[in-house]
Amino acid sequence: MRSALRLSALSLIVVVGLQAVLLAQRKHPVSGRVIAPVMGVAGAGWLERPEREDEEQTSRAVAALKLRSGMVVADIGAGSGYYTVRMARAVGAEGRVYATDIQQGMLDIITRRLTRDRLPQIIPVLSGEDDPKLPPAVLDLALMVDVYHELAEPQAFIRRLKASLKPDGRLVLVEFRKEDPSVPIRPEHKMSVAQVRQELGADGFDIAEVIDVLPWQHIIVLKAR
Ligand SMILES: C[S@@+](CC[C@H](N)C(=O)[O-])C[C@H]1O[C@@H](n2cnc3c(N)ncnc32)[C@H](O)[C@@H]1O
């Protein structure tokens, strides 16, 4: 009896371990890129580190988005809301910022923040791995900072996100430059322009502009075909 229990416990460990390996090695079906694991809520402090402005020049990234008062935008994979609050100030009280994440813990941080900073134009949204859960044809811009490479179901997710963009809406990816080995980030958390062109091209997007003004990251602006 005891040895049977030990055996089933062992097989459970093997199955769970195998699943973890398979999940860790999930690949994009078009490019074969290894999909990165999701950053947990424990990483929220790193997203808010004071040196982020210096290291990533985040103000410059926000300026490059050319946001205007009254725009409706989304911060997809918003994490702790670092970019969400900056976008909310740029679109103002007349605008709207959907802050989406798959982790309720991240959305809890954002909810506390929007109450404290009185930014009611922020709408937290719990999205699914394959669905941003946003209304159709509302977005002037969807921003994904350091998120696209974590999407577990990139094709289904991007297809649904595309339906939430207005006809002239922009999808903007900010990704650590894979082409540059001196950028101090693990390889699976980086993307090259060629990878974005290949993967998003297959999802019906063209690169409209690559804005390379940041120390470590590409800003890649895409438009639906
Ligand atoms: C590295 S963090 C970046 C957070 C934020 N964009 C920033 O730069 O401060 C990546 C975030 O994307 C979220 N994420 C991963 N897959 C997602 C998906 N399919 N939909 C929404 N959020 C997702 C994770 O939960 C995590 O909070």
The ligand as an SDF file (V2000), in Angstrom:
LIG
                    3D

 27 29  0  0  0  0  0  0  0  0999 V2000
    7.4360   42.1540  -17.5520 C   0  0  0  0  0  0  0  0  0  0  0  0
    5.8400   42.6210  -17.0290 S   0  0  0  0  0  0  0  0  0  0  0  0
    5.6990   44.2440  -17.7580 C   0  0  0  0  0  0  0  0  0  0  0  0
    4.6940   45.1180  -17.0620 C   0  0  0  0  0  0  0  0  0  0  0  0
    4.4840   46.5140  -17.6360 C   0  0  0  0  0  0  0  0  0  0  0  0
    4.1080   46.4650  -19.0280 N   0  0  0  0  0  0  0  0  0  0  0  0
    5.6990   47.3760  -17.4630 C   0  0  0  0  0  0  0  0  0  0  0  0
    6.5050   47.4930  -18.3940 O   0  0  0  0  0  0  0  0  0  0  0  0
    5.8750   47.9480  -16.3660 O   0  0  0  0  0  0  0  0  0  0  0  0
    4.7940   41.6320  -18.0690 C   0  0  0  0  0  0  0  0  0  0  0  0
    3.3300   41.6500  -17.6340 C   0  0  0  0  0  0  0  0  0  0  0  0
    2.5490   41.0760  -18.7090 O   0  0  0  0  0  0  0  0  0  0  0  0
    1.5190   40.3090  -18.1270 C   0  0  0  0  0  0  0  0  0  0  0  0
    1.0180   39.3430  -19.1280 N   0  0  0  0  0  0  0  0  0  0  0  0
    1.5940   38.2230  -19.6100 C   0  0  0  0  0  0  0  0  0  0  0  0
    0.7950   37.6190  -20.5010 N   0  0  0  0  0  0  0  0  0  0  0  0
   -0.3250   38.3880  -20.6020 C   0  0  0  0  0  0  0  0  0  0  0  0
   -1.5390   38.3030  -21.3590 C   0  0  0  0  0  0  0  0  0  0  0  0
   -1.7800   37.2980  -22.2040 N   0  0  0  0  0  0  0  0  0  0  0  0
   -2.4700   39.2830  -21.2030 N   0  0  0  0  0  0  0  0  0  0  0  0
   -2.2520   40.3130  -20.3370 C   0  0  0  0  0  0  0  0  0  0  0  0
   -1.1310   40.4320  -19.5900 N   0  0  0  0  0  0  0  0  0  0  0  0
   -0.1890   39.4880  -19.7230 C   0  0  0  0  0  0  0  0  0  0  0  0
    2.1560   39.6730  -16.9160 C   0  0  0  0  0  0  0  0  0  0  0  0
    1.1900   39.2190  -16.0000 O   0  0  0  0  0  0  0  0  0  0  0  0
    3.0260   40.8390  -16.3980 C   0  0  0  0  0  0  0  0  0  0  0  0
    2.3200   41.6220  -15.4650 O   0  0  0  0  0  0  0  0  0  0  0  0
  1  2  1  0
  2  3  1  0
  2 10  1  0
  3  4  1  0
  4  5  1  0
  5  6  1  0
  5  7  1  0
  7  8  2  0
  7  9  1  0
 10 11  1  0
 11 12  1  0
 11 26  1  0
 12 13  1  0
 13 14  1  0
 13 24  1  0
 14 15  1  0
 14 23  1  0
 15 16  2  0
 16 17  1  0
 17 18  1  0
 17 23  2  0
 18 19  1  0
 18 20  2  0
 20 21  1  0
 21 22  2  0
 22 23  1  0
 24 25  1  0
 24 26  1  0
 26 27  1  0
M  CHG  2   2   1   9  -1
M  END
$$$$
